[in-house]
Amino acid sequence: MTDVVMNYLVKAQDLIPAEYGNYALVSAITVVGLAKAAGTMAHPGSKMVGKLELVGAILLLMGPASLGGFGHIFASWSILVAMGMMLAIKPRAILTEAMLITLSSKILRSEWGNVTHDGMTQGMSWETAMGASIMTGFVIGTLTMLSDRFAPNKAGAKATPNKAGNVKRTKRA
């Protein structure tokens, strides 16, 4: 099953030239990451996801030679963790997340063979690194959703007292 999925992922990645994919990924992640980091998105964990997306965009802009040659690999991991979180937090946005996962995994795949990994990732393939990143994000996103369900104040609303002195929930405009 995983071989079939990976074959389709590689076919989808090959449809997009690497340079255009990099530009599209940086553009999309920067705009959406800034909005999420500013707190304009109403879902829980949006600030954390936005910051991870911005870290990924900044590392992609710095170039592959940054961080001792691991710049694009760390950028891809950051974006994939953010997309894993979004899969758990907002599964309705699966098409956007799938596009961003495809673009960032293309960068991860292209950089994986160019960097000597020494002991850090010895014996690990780019597919395993991609899956581990997405699953890490999914676990963090699930924990974020669970903590939001049990928190007294939900994201996007704050407790304000009404005339009777009771706490009334209001929604952001």
Buried (B, 14 or more C-beta within 10 A) or exposed (E): EEEEEBEEBBEBBEEBEBEEBBEBBBEBBBEBBBBBBEEEBEBBBBBBBBBBBBBBBBBBEBEBEBBEBBBBBBBBBBBBBBBBBBBBBBEEBEEBBBBBBBBBBBBBBBBBEEBEBEEEBEEEEBBEBBBBBBBBBBBBBBEBBEEBEEEEEBBBEEEEEEEEEEEEEEEEE
